[in-house]
Amino acid sequence: MSLHLPHERQRRATGVYVVLALFLAVLGIAFFRIQVLRSSTWALRAESNRIRQLPVPTPRGIIYDREGRILADNVPGYAITLLPGPLDSARATLDRMSKYVDLPAREVERVLTTMSRFGREVVVDADAPFAVVSAIQERRAEFPGVYVEMRPRRRYVLGAAGGHVLGYVGEVTAEELADEEFPSDRYTRGMIVGKTGIEKQYEAQLQGRQGLKYVEFDARGRIVGDFAGVRTDAGEAGRELVLNLDLELQEWIHSIFPDSLSGAVVALDPADGGVLALYSAPTFDPNAFVGGIEQDLWDGLIADEGKPLFDRSVLGLYAPASTWKLAAAAIALDLGVVMPDEHMEVQCTGSFRFGDRVWRCWDPAGHGWQTLAEAIGNSCDVYFYQLGLRIGLDDMLRRATDIGFSRRCGVDLPQESQGIFPSERAWWNRNYNYSPTQGEVLNLAIGQGPNSQTPLKMAQFYLALARDGSAPSPAIAQGVPLAEGWSLNLAPEHLESIREGLRMVTAPGGTAHFGTALEHWDVIGKTGTGQNSLSVQGLAQNHAWFAGMAGPPGAPPEIVVAVIVEYGESGSSMAAPIMAKTADFYLRRKHGIPVDTIQTYLEHLRAGRPAPWYSRRFPSPPGEGR
């Protein structure tokens, strides 16, 4: 028996105690580090397994008209969102959900692709019907990772009547998020933004600040509900926007515009250039875009030959035809090359010879000797051919450019076409590779040739005629900085001589009298018959124009309206009545007079309804006019 055995055992036991002590110390330090020093980290990681962060959409700013009536607001809607998870589980969930939600195969792939690419929640249906939401909520156990919430849903009170001017909203795209107009500290994927019209123009004002909340999961990955243990951020709603638009006037124009034809109507307030109405036909209902437009409907809008998504009021370019003769008259008066009571050298016999070509007047019988006002009233081409020659091509190009016929109006919309009008002779060389002769001015003087304008631009020009010769930029929203306007620089007596010509157009015997004669208001304006690529080939009618102004008798005009009806043929019979009915509706409401469905004298004649006011308003019997 070894005498050292007890000591060896004691030594080994001591070593074991030391090792155990060290092990326990290391374990204790680790536990202390985990439980004390990093407790918040592990607690957060544990919480993240059952709590997830979700954005809270906030309402867009409400849009009001000039009288404080709602044009666009928000109503409660329901959104179905799929939270990120394994793709096979997500696909199985979507397959089960397709029994209750319309989910085409392409939509399922979109959801899965977005989830795989960005690893975030994906909105499956941004505007789910209540019946669908109820079905999903009743079967929550079947749909792990699916979250149903109430979200603000955009509503457009005007519907199709305001489709182009108000625009529509949709989910922000990757391309938009890369644009500086959508800063990353404010915009994220899945947000709803303005796509066209006022919604896009004033996106920064209408868009609110997105909020934040948390949802809780159980052990099986099913959503229990909102997590109350963390403070949520409700976000901030967008700011309201007040427009110059008149809701009822916009609706009225939509109701009277021929539903089988295309065109545009623009109404301006002479006081400040505010846009009272901006209408384009055919149109679309922006409510169809809320929550994502159906593919079949979108394909139909794109394929429609009438181009309902095209805003003709600010993007359409048309030959202004005889409505532009007023611009030639204004330029001639400004340059001093004609006096209001002066006759041209050659009277109108139905044609005019210049060089080796005979230029025709619209009336083969001719108009004889005429003053400027008479030539405007008769829309005599022969008079304006000679007026153009007096002005000269170079001065015509310079002054028309100064007025702004080759520029945009500067309206507060995302898009506006620039007018087409040569600023110099080199324009013909650049576009047609030939040097223009003096004869080019004859076409320009009657609103034809290389002269194309938007309905808004023609309305802005007539706005100057209704005022003191100056035209501010048209404004849709109130209280916004405007682009620089322009002035005709006409003496008051010259401006009055032009207006006298406009009165002759609508006076008894004038070309547009019957369609513009109203019980309470004076209407003055100018018809136009604009050629187009099809009409010059004999395949369609010309475009019909009427631009003018209206107000109480003997008082300054209170509304300016420009109308174009594509292939409408006659400005006097097609466009002029739309202008008169638009002005009559607005002025009756403004002055507290009940609105009548039969407004113009022409409508009274067609309806066989007596118009006792006509003999009081127009004592002299009307003559025959074209």
C-alpha positions as CSV (number, residue, x, y, z in Angstrom):
1,M,0.0,0.0,0.0
2,S,1.4,3.3,-1.1
3,L,1.9,6.0,1.6
4,H,1.4,8.7,-1.1
5,L,-2.0,7.6,-2.3
6,P,-4.2,9.8,0.0
7,H,-2.1,12.8,-1.1
8,E,-2.5,11.9,-4.8
9,R,-6.2,11.6,-4.4
10,Q,-6.3,14.9,-2.6
11,R,-4.3,16.5,-5.4
12,R,-6.5,15.1,-8.1
13,A,-9.6,16.2,-6.3
14,T,-8.3,19.7,-5.9
15,G,-7.6,19.8,-9.7
16,V,-11.1,18.7,-10.4
17,Y,-12.5,21.4,-8.1
18,V,-10.3,24.0,-9.9
19,V,-11.5,22.8,-13.3
20,L,-15.1,22.8,-12.1
21,A,-14.7,26.2,-10.6
22,L,-13.2,27.6,-13.8
23,F,-16.0,26.0,-15.8
24,L,-18.6,27.4,-13.6
25,A,-16.9,30.8,-13.7
26,V,-16.9,30.8,-17.5
27,L,-20.5,29.6,-17.5
28,G,-21.4,32.3,-15.1
29,I,-19.6,35.0,-17.1
30,A,-21.4,33.8,-20.2
31,F,-24.8,33.8,-18.5
32,F,-24.1,37.2,-17.0
33,R,-23.1,38.5,-20.5
34,I,-26.2,37.0,-22.1
35,Q,-28.7,37.7,-19.3
36,V,-27.4,41.1,-18.1
37,L,-25.0,42.8,-20.6
38,R,-26.8,41.7,-23.8
39,S,-30.3,41.2,-22.4
40,S,-31.9,43.9,-24.6
41,T,-30.3,42.4,-27.7
42,W,-31.6,38.9,-27.1
43,A,-34.9,40.2,-25.9
44,L,-35.3,42.1,-29.2
45,R,-34.3,39.0,-31.2
46,A,-36.8,37.0,-29.3
47,E,-39.5,39.6,-29.8
48,S,-38.7,39.8,-33.5
49,N,-39.7,36.2,-33.9
50,R,-43.2,37.1,-32.8
51,I,-43.4,40.8,-33.6
52,R,-43.0,42.5,-37.0
53,Q,-43.0,46.1,-38.1
54,L,-45.5,47.3,-40.7
55,P,-46.0,50.7,-42.4
56,V,-49.2,52.6,-41.7
57,P,-50.6,54.3,-44.9
58,T,-51.9,57.8,-44.2
59,P,-54.7,59.6,-46.0
60,R,-53.8,61.8,-49.0
61,G,-54.7,65.4,-48.8
62,I,-58.3,66.3,-49.7
63,I,-58.8,68.3,-52.9
64,Y,-61.5,71.0,-52.9
65,D,-63.0,73.1,-55.6
66,R,-63.3,76.9,-55.6
67,E,-66.5,76.7,-53.4
68,G,-65.0,74.3,-50.9
69,R,-66.8,71.2,-52.3
70,I,-64.8,68.0,-52.2
71,L,-63.3,66.8,-55.5
72,A,-61.2,64.0,-54.1
73,D,-61.1,62.5,-50.6
74,N,-60.5,59.3,-48.8
75,V,-62.9,56.6,-47.7
76,P,-62.3,53.4,-45.6
77,G,-61.0,50.5,-47.7
78,Y,-59.5,47.1,-47.0
79,A,-56.0,45.8,-48.0
80,I,-54.8,42.2,-47.8
81,T,-51.1,42.0,-47.2
82,L,-48.8,38.9,-47.3
83,L,-45.9,39.1,-44.9
84,P,-42.5,37.7,-45.9
85,G,-41.7,34.1,-45.3
86,P,-40.6,30.9,-47.1
87,L,-41.7,31.1,-50.7
88,D,-43.2,27.6,-50.8
89,S,-45.4,28.5,-47.8
90,A,-46.3,31.8,-49.4
91,R,-47.3,30.1,-52.6
92,A,-49.5,27.6,-50.7
93,T,-51.2,30.4,-48.8
94,L,-51.9,32.3,-52.1
95,D,-53.3,29.1,-53.6
96,R,-55.7,28.7,-50.7
97,M,-56.5,32.4,-50.9
98,S,-57.4,32.2,-54.6
99,K,-60.7,30.5,-53.6
100,Y,-61.8,33.9,-52.2
101,V,-59.6,36.5,-53.9
102,D,-59.3,36.9,-57.7
103,L,-55.7,35.9,-58.1
104,P,-54.6,35.2,-61.7
105,A,-51.4,33.2,-62.1
106,R,-49.5,36.4,-63.2
107,E,-50.6,38.1,-60.0
108,V,-49.4,35.2,-57.8
109,E,-46.0,35.3,-59.6
110,R,-45.8,39.1,-59.1
111,V,-46.4,38.7,-55.3
112,L,-43.8,35.9,-55.0
113,T,-41.2,37.7,-57.2
114,T,-41.6,40.9,-55.2
115,M,-41.3,39.0,-51.9
116,S,-38.2,37.1,-53.1
117,R,-36.5,40.2,-54.5
118,F,-37.1,42.6,-51.7
119,G,-37.9,40.4,-48.7
120,R,-40.7,42.6,-47.6
121,E,-44.5,42.4,-47.2
122,V,-46.5,42.5,-50.4
123,V,-50.0,43.9,-50.9
124,V,-52.1,41.2,-52.5
125,D,-55.2,43.3,-52.9
126,A,-55.2,47.0,-52.1
127,D,-58.9,47.4,-52.4
128,A,-60.5,44.2,-51.3
129,P,-64.3,44.0,-51.1
130,F,-65.9,43.6,-47.7
131,A,-67.2,40.1,-48.6
132,V,-63.7,38.9,-49.4
133,V,-62.2,40.4,-46.3
134,S,-64.9,38.7,-44.2
135,A,-64.1,35.3,-45.8
136,I,-60.4,35.7,-45.1
137,Q,-61.0,36.8,-41.5
138,E,-63.3,33.9,-40.8
139,R,-60.5,31.5,-41.9
140,R,-57.5,33.1,-40.4
141,A,-56.0,29.8,-39.4
142,E,-55.8,28.8,-43.0
143,F,-53.8,31.9,-44.0
144,P,-50.6,32.3,-41.9
145,G,-48.7,35.5,-42.7
146,V,-51.8,37.2,-44.1
147,Y,-52.7,40.5,-42.6
148,V,-56.0,42.3,-43.3
149,E,-56.2,46.0,-42.4
150,M,-58.3,49.1,-43.1
151,R,-56.6,51.6,-45.3
152,P,-57.6,55.0,-46.7
153,R,-59.0,54.6,-50.2
154,R,-58.9,57.4,-52.7
155,R,-62.3,58.6,-54.0
156,Y,-63.0,60.9,-56.9
157,V,-66.3,62.6,-56.6
158,L,-66.3,63.8,-60.2
159,G,-65.7,60.4,-61.6
160,A,-65.1,60.5,-65.4
161,A,-65.9,64.2,-65.5
162,G,-62.6,65.0,-63.8
163,G,-60.5,62.1,-64.9
164,H,-57.9,64.1,-66.9
165,V,-57.5,67.2,-64.7
166,L,-57.4,65.4,-61.4
167,G,-55.5,62.4,-62.6
168,Y,-55.3,59.1,-60.6
169,V,-53.0,57.3,-58.1
170,G,-51.2,54.0,-58.1
171,E,-48.3,52.2,-56.4
172,V,-44.9,53.8,-56.7
173,T,-42.6,52.1,-59.2
174,A,-38.9,51.3,-58.9
175,E,-38.2,53.9,-61.5
176,E,-40.0,56.6,-59.5
177,L,-38.2,55.7,-56.3
178,A,-34.9,56.3,-58.2
179,D,-36.1,59.8,-59.1
180,E,-35.1,62.7,-56.8
181,E,-38.8,63.7,-56.7
182,F,-39.4,60.7,-54.4
183,P,-36.8,61.0,-51.6
184,S,-35.9,57.8,-49.8
185,D,-36.5,59.2,-46.4
186,R,-40.2,59.7,-47.3
187,Y,-41.1,57.1,-50.0
188,T,-40.8,53.4,-49.8
189,R,-42.1,50.5,-51.9
190,G,-45.8,49.8,-51.7
191,M,-46.7,53.5,-51.2
192,I,-49.5,55.1,-53.3
193,V,-48.5,58.2,-55.3
194,G,-50.0,60.5,-57.9
195,K,-49.5,59.3,-61.4
196,T,-51.1,62.0,-63.6
197,G,-52.9,65.3,-63.4
198,I,-53.2,67.3,-60.2
199,E,-52.5,64.2,-58.2
200,K,-49.0,64.1,-59.7
201,Q,-48.4,67.8,-59.9
202,Y,-49.0,68.3,-56.2
203,E,-47.8,64.9,-54.9
204,A,-45.4,66.5,-52.4
205,Q,-48.3,68.4,-50.8
206,L,-51.0,65.7,-51.0
207,Q,-48.8,62.8,-49.8
208,G,-48.7,62.4,-46.0
209,R,-46.0,60.9,-43.8
210,Q,-46.3,57.2,-43.5
211,G,-46.7,55.8,-40.0
212,L,-45.5,52.6,-38.2
213,K,-47.1,49.8,-36.2
214,Y,-46.3,46.3,-35.0
215,V,-48.2,43.0,-35.3
216,E,-47.8,39.9,-33.1
217,F,-47.5,36.3,-34.2
218,D,-48.1,33.0,-32.4
219,A,-45.8,30.0,-32.4
220,R,-47.3,28.7,-35.6
221,G,-46.6,31.9,-37.5
222,R,-50.2,33.1,-37.5
223,I,-51.0,36.7,-36.8
224,V,-52.5,37.3,-33.4
225,G,-53.2,41.0,-33.9
226,D,-51.6,44.4,-33.3
227,F,-48.9,44.4,-30.6
228,A,-49.7,46.9,-27.9
229,G,-46.4,46.6,-26.1
230,V,-44.6,49.0,-28.5
231,R,-45.7,52.5,-29.2
232,T,-47.0,53.0,-32.7
233,D,-46.6,56.0,-35.0
234,A,-49.8,57.1,-36.7
235,G,-48.0,59.2,-39.3
236,E,-49.4,62.4,-40.7
237,A,-52.2,63.0,-43.3
238,G,-51.4,64.9,-46.5
239,R,-52.2,68.6,-46.7
240,E,-55.4,69.8,-48.4
241,L,-55.4,71.5,-51.8
242,V,-57.9,74.1,-53.1
243,L,-58.4,74.4,-56.8
244,N,-60.0,77.1,-59.0
245,L,-62.1,74.4,-60.7
246,D,-65.9,74.6,-60.4
247,L,-67.2,71.0,-59.6
248,E,-70.7,71.6,-61.0
249,L,-69.4,73.3,-64.1
250,Q,-67.0,70.4,-64.8
251,E,-69.9,67.9,-64.4
252,W,-72.2,70.1,-66.6
253,I,-69.6,70.1,-69.5
254,H,-69.3,66.3,-69.2
255,S,-73.1,66.0,-69.5
256,I,-73.5,68.2,-72.6
257,F,-70.5,67.2,-74.6
258,P,-71.5,64.8,-77.4
259,D,-70.7,61.3,-76.1
260,S,-69.8,60.0,-79.5
261,L,-67.2,62.7,-80.3
262,S,-63.8,63.7,-79.1
263,G,-62.6,67.1,-78.1
264,A,-62.0,69.5,-75.3
265,V,-63.5,72.4,-73.3
266,V,-61.5,75.0,-71.4
267,A,-63.1,77.6,-69.2
268,L,-61.1,80.5,-67.6
269,D,-61.9,83.2,-65.1
270,P,-61.0,86.6,-66.7
271,A,-60.4,88.1,-63.2
272,D,-57.2,86.1,-62.6
273,G,-56.8,83.4,-65.2
274,G,-58.0,80.7,-62.9
275,V,-59.1,77.5,-64.6
276,L,-62.8,77.0,-64.0
277,A,-63.0,73.8,-66.0
278,L,-60.6,71.6,-68.0
279,Y,-62.4,68.8,-69.8
280,S,-61.2,66.3,-72.4
281,A,-63.4,63.7,-74.2
282,P,-63.5,60.8,-74.3
283,T,-62.5,60.4,-70.7
284,F,-62.0,57.7,-68.0
285,D,-63.0,57.2,-64.4
286,P,-60.0,57.6,-62.1
287,N,-61.8,55.5,-59.4
288,A,-61.0,52.5,-61.6
289,F,-57.3,52.9,-60.9
290,V,-57.7,53.0,-57.1
291,G,-56.2,49.8,-55.6
292,G,-54.8,48.8,-59.0
293,I,-56.7,48.8,-62.3
294,E,-57.8,45.5,-63.8
295,Q,-55.7,44.3,-66.6
296,D,-58.6,43.9,-69.0
297,L,-59.8,47.4,-68.4
298,W,-56.3,48.8,-68.8
299,D,-55.8,46.9,-72.1
300,G,-59.2,48.3,-73.3
301,L,-58.2,51.9,-72.5
302,I,-54.9,51.5,-74.3
303,A,-56.5,49.9,-77.3
304,D,-59.4,52.3,-77.6
305,E,-59.0,54.3,-80.8
306,G,-60.6,57.3,-79.1
307,K,-57.5,57.5,-76.8
308,P,-59.4,58.2,-73.5
309,L,-56.2,58.6,-71.6
310,F,-55.0,61.4,-73.8
311,D,-55.8,64.9,-72.4
312,R,-56.7,66.9,-75.4
313,S,-57.2,70.1,-73.5
314,V,-53.5,70.5,-72.8
315,L,-51.8,68.0,-75.0
316,G,-53.8,68.0,-78.2
317,L,-52.4,70.2,-81.0
318,Y,-54.8,71.5,-83.6
319,A,-54.8,74.1,-86.4
320,P,-56.7,77.0,-84.8
321,A,-58.2,78.0,-88.1
322,S,-60.4,81.2,-88.0
323,T,-60.1,81.5,-84.2
324,W,-56.5,82.6,-84.9
325,K,-57.6,85.5,-87.2
326,L,-58.0,87.6,-84.1
327,A,-54.2,87.2,-83.5
328,A,-53.5,88.4,-87.0
329,A,-55.8,91.4,-86.4
330,A,-54.1,92.1,-83.1
331,I,-50.6,92.0,-84.6
332,A,-51.7,94.2,-87.5
333,L,-53.2,96.8,-85.2
334,D,-50.1,96.7,-82.9
335,L,-47.8,97.3,-85.9
336,G,-50.0,100.0,-87.2
337,V,-50.4,98.5,-90.7
338,V,-54.2,98.7,-90.6
339,M,-56.8,100.9,-89.1
340,P,-60.1,99.5,-87.8
341,D,-62.3,101.3,-90.3
342,E,-60.0,100.8,-93.3
343,H,-60.8,98.6,-96.4
344,M,-58.3,96.4,-98.1
345,E,-57.1,97.2,-101.6
346,V,-59.0,94.3,-103.1
347,Q,-62.6,93.5,-102.2
348,C,-63.7,90.0,-101.5
349,T,-65.3,88.4,-104.5
350,G,-64.8,84.9,-103.3
351,S,-61.1,84.6,-104.2
352,F,-57.8,86.4,-104.2
353,R,-54.8,86.0,-106.6
354,F,-51.3,86.2,-105.2
355,G,-48.4,85.1,-107.4
356,D,-49.5,82.3,-109.7
357,R,-52.1,80.9,-107.3
358,V,-55.7,81.7,-106.6
359,W,-56.6,81.7,-102.8
360,R,-60.2,81.0,-102.1
361,C,-62.6,82.4,-99.5
362,W,-64.9,80.1,-97.7
363,D,-67.8,81.9,-99.2
364,P,-67.6,81.7,-103.1
365,A,-70.1,84.7,-103.3
366,G,-67.6,86.9,-101.5
367,H,-68.1,89.6,-98.9
368,G,-67.3,92.8,-100.8
369,W,-65.6,95.7,-99.1
370,Q,-65.2,95.3,-95.3
371,T,-63.7,96.9,-92.2
372,L,-61.7,94.9,-89.8
373,A,-64.7,94.2,-87.5
374,E,-66.8,93.2,-90.5
375,A,-64.0,90.9,-91.8
376,I,-63.9,89.2,-88.3
377,G,-67.7,88.9,-88.2
378,N,-67.8,87.4,-91.7
379,S,-64.6,85.4,-91.2
380,C,-63.5,86.7,-94.6
381,D,-60.4,84.8,-95.8
382,V,-59.7,87.3,-98.6
383,Y,-59.4,90.2,-96.1
384,F,-57.0,88.3,-93.9
385,Y,-54.9,87.1,-96.8
386,Q,-54.2,90.8,-97.5
387,L,-53.8,91.6,-93.9
388,G,-51.1,88.9,-93.6
389,L,-49.3,90.5,-96.6
390,R,-49.4,93.9,-94.9
391,I,-47.9,92.4,-91.7
392,G,-45.2,90.5,-93.7
393,L,-43.8,87.1,-92.9
394,D,-40.9,88.1,-90.7
395,D,-43.1,90.4,-88.5
396,M,-45.8,87.8,-88.3
397,L,-43.3,85.2,-87.0
398,R,-41.7,87.6,-84.6
399,R,-44.9,89.0,-83.0
400,A,-46.7,85.6,-82.9
401,T,-43.7,84.2,-81.1
402,D,-43.7,87.2,-78.7
403,I,-47.4,86.5,-77.9
404,G,-46.5,82.9,-77.0
405,F,-47.9,80.8,-79.8
406,S,-44.7,78.6,-79.8
407,R,-44.6,78.3,-76.0
408,R,-46.5,76.5,-73.3
409,C,-49.1,78.3,-71.2
410,G,-47.3,77.3,-68.0
411,V,-50.4,75.7,-66.4
412,D,-49.7,73.7,-63.2
413,L,-50.0,70.2,-64.7
414,P,-47.2,67.6,-65.2
415,Q,-47.6,67.8,-69.0
416,E,-48.5,70.4,-71.5
417,S,-47.7,70.5,-75.3
418,Q,-45.8,73.3,-76.7
419,G,-47.5,75.2,-79.5
420,I,-46.2,74.9,-83.0
421,F,-45.5,78.2,-84.8
422,P,-42.3,79.1,-86.7
423,S,-40.2,81.7,-84.9
424,E,-38.1,82.5,-88.0
425,R,-37.7,81.6,-91.6
426,A,-35.0,79.0,-90.8
427,W,-37.8,76.8,-89.4
428,W,-38.9,75.8,-92.9
429,N,-35.3,75.0,-93.8
430,R,-34.9,72.8,-90.7
431,N,-38.2,71.0,-91.1
432,Y,-38.9,71.0,-94.8
433,N,-35.6,71.8,-96.4
434,Y,-36.7,74.8,-98.4
435,S,-36.7,78.6,-97.9
436,P,-40.2,80.1,-97.4
437,T,-41.6,82.7,-99.7
438,Q,-43.8,85.6,-98.7
439,G,-46.8,83.6,-99.6
440,E,-46.5,81.5,-96.4
441,V,-48.0,84.4,-94.5
442,L,-51.4,84.0,-96.3
443,N,-51.9,80.6,-94.7
444,L,-50.7,81.7,-91.3
445,A,-53.0,84.7,-91.3
446,I,-56.1,82.5,-91.4
447,G,-54.8,80.0,-88.8
448,Q,-53.6,77.3,-91.1
449,G,-50.2,76.2,-92.2
450,P,-47.5,75.4,-89.6
451,N,-49.7,76.6,-86.8
452,S,-51.0,74.1,-84.2
453,Q,-52.2,75.2,-80.7
454,T,-53.7,73.5,-77.7
455,P,-57.3,74.4,-76.6
456,L,-55.7,75.8,-73.4
457,K,-53.5,78.2,-75.4
458,M,-56.4,79.5,-77.5
459,A,-58.4,80.0,-74.3
460,Q,-55.4,82.0,-72.9
461,F,-55.3,84.1,-76.0
462,Y,-59.1,84.9,-75.7
463,L,-58.5,85.6,-72.1
464,A,-56.3,88.5,-73.1
465,L,-59.0,89.8,-75.4
466,A,-61.5,89.6,-72.5
467,R,-59.2,91.6,-70.2
468,D,-57.0,94.6,-71.0
469,G,-54.9,92.7,-73.6
470,S,-52.8,90.8,-71.0
471,A,-53.1,87.1,-70.2
472,P,-51.8,85.6,-67.0
473,S,-50.8,81.9,-67.0
474,P,-53.8,79.7,-66.3
475,A,-53.8,78.3,-62.8
476,I,-55.7,75.2,-61.6
477,A,-54.7,75.4,-57.9
478,Q,-55.2,78.5,-55.8
479,G,-52.3,80.3,-54.2
480,V,-49.5,78.9,-56.3
481,P,-46.7,80.9,-58.1
482,L,-47.6,81.3,-61.8
483,A,-45.4,81.3,-64.9
484,E,-44.9,84.6,-66.6
485,G,-47.9,85.8,-68.7
486,W,-47.8,88.1,-71.8
487,S,-49.6,91.1,-73.3
488,L,-50.9,92.0,-76.7
489,N,-49.8,95.7,-76.2
490,L,-53.0,96.9,-77.8
491,A,-54.6,100.4,-77.3
492,P,-58.0,100.2,-75.7
493,E,-59.7,101.4,-78.9
494,H,-58.0,98.7,-80.9
495,L,-59.0,96.1,-78.4
496,E,-62.6,97.3,-78.6
497,S,-62.5,97.1,-82.4
498,I,-61.6,93.4,-82.2
499,R,-64.3,92.8,-79.7
500,E,-66.8,94.5,-82.1
501,G,-65.8,91.9,-84.7
502,L,-66.5,89.1,-82.2
503,R,-70.0,90.7,-81.4
504,M,-70.8,90.5,-85.1
505,V,-70.2,86.7,-85.1
506,T,-72.9,86.2,-82.5
507,A,-75.2,89.1,-83.3
508,P,-78.4,88.5,-85.4
509,G,-77.2,87.6,-88.9
510,G,-73.9,86.4,-87.6
511,T,-72.4,83.0,-88.3
512,A,-73.0,81.7,-84.7
513,H,-76.0,83.7,-83.6
514,F,-78.7,81.0,-83.1
515,G,-76.4,78.7,-81.2
516,T,-75.1,81.4,-78.8
517,A,-78.2,83.6,-78.2
518,L,-78.9,83.4,-74.5
519,E,-81.7,85.0,-72.3
520,H,-79.5,86.7,-69.7
521,W,-76.0,87.0,-71.1
522,D,-74.0,88.5,-74.0
523,V,-71.8,86.0,-75.8
524,I,-69.1,87.1,-78.2
525,G,-66.6,84.9,-79.9
526,K,-65.2,83.3,-83.1
527,T,-65.9,80.1,-85.0
528,G,-63.2,78.1,-86.6
529,T,-63.1,75.2,-89.1
530,G,-59.7,73.5,-88.7
531,Q,-58.3,71.3,-91.4
532,N,-56.6,68.0,-90.3
533,S,-54.7,65.2,-92.0
534,L,-57.9,63.3,-92.8
535,S,-60.1,66.2,-93.9
536,V,-57.6,67.4,-96.5
537,Q,-57.9,63.9,-98.0
538,G,-61.7,64.0,-98.0
539,L,-61.8,61.1,-95.5
540,A,-63.3,63.1,-92.5
541,Q,-64.8,66.4,-91.5
542,N,-62.9,69.4,-90.3
543,H,-62.5,70.1,-86.6
544,A,-65.0,72.5,-85.2
545,W,-63.8,75.4,-83.0
546,F,-65.4,78.2,-81.0
547,A,-63.6,80.5,-78.6
548,G,-65.2,83.4,-76.9
549,M,-66.4,85.1,-73.7
550,A,-69.7,85.9,-71.9
551,G,-71.1,88.1,-69.2
552,P,-74.0,90.3,-68.3
553,P,-75.1,92.8,-71.0
554,G,-73.0,95.9,-70.9
555,A,-70.6,94.5,-68.3
556,P,-67.1,93.0,-68.7
557,P,-66.9,89.3,-69.5
558,E,-67.0,86.9,-66.5
559,I,-66.0,83.7,-68.3
560,V,-63.8,82.7,-71.3
561,V,-64.5,79.4,-73.0
562,A,-62.7,77.6,-75.8
563,V,-64.2,74.5,-77.4
564,I,-62.9,72.1,-80.0
565,V,-64.9,69.1,-81.4
566,E,-62.8,66.8,-83.5
567,Y,-64.3,66.2,-86.9
568,G,-67.3,68.3,-85.8
569,E,-67.4,70.1,-89.2
570,S,-69.1,73.3,-88.1
571,G,-67.9,75.6,-85.4
572,S,-71.2,77.5,-85.5
573,S,-73.5,74.5,-85.1
574,M,-71.3,72.1,-83.1
575,A,-68.8,74.0,-81.0
576,A,-70.6,77.3,-80.4
577,P,-73.6,75.9,-78.6
578,I,-71.3,74.0,-76.2
579,M,-69.5,77.2,-75.4
580,A,-72.8,79.1,-74.9
581,K,-74.3,76.4,-72.7
582,T,-71.2,76.2,-70.6
583,A,-71.1,80.0,-70.0
584,D,-74.9,80.1,-69.3
585,F,-74.7,77.4,-66.7
586,Y,-71.8,79.1,-64.9
587,L,-73.2,82.6,-65.0
588,R,-76.7,81.5,-63.9
589,R,-75.3,79.9,-60.8
590,K,-73.0,82.8,-60.1
591,H,-75.9,85.3,-60.3
592,G,-78.5,83.1,-58.6
593,I,-80.6,82.4,-61.6
594,P,-82.2,78.9,-61.9
595,V,-80.6,76.7,-64.6
596,D,-82.7,75.7,-67.5
597,T,-82.0,72.6,-69.6
598,I,-83.0,74.5,-72.8
599,Q,-80.7,77.4,-72.9
600,T,-79.8,78.7,-76.4
601,Y,-82.3,80.1,-78.9
602,L,-81.4,77.3,-81.3
603,E,-82.5,74.8,-78.6
604,H,-85.8,76.6,-78.2
605,L,-86.4,76.4,-82.0
606,R,-85.6,72.7,-82.1
607,A,-87.8,71.9,-79.1
608,G,-90.7,74.0,-80.4
609,R,-90.6,75.9,-77.1
610,P,-91.5,79.6,-77.0
611,A,-88.7,82.0,-76.1
612,P,-90.4,85.3,-75.2
613,W,-87.1,86.7,-74.1
614,Y,-85.6,86.6,-77.6
615,S,-87.5,89.5,-79.0
616,R,-86.5,91.6,-76.0
617,R,-82.9,90.7,-76.2
618,F,-82.7,91.0,-80.0
619,P,-85.3,93.5,-81.3
620,S,-84.1,93.3,-84.9
621,P,-85.1,90.1,-86.7
622,P,-82.2,87.9,-87.4
623,G,-80.9,87.6,-90.9
624,E,-79.6,84.5,-92.6
625,G,-76.0,83.6,-91.7
626,R,-73.8,80.6,-92.3
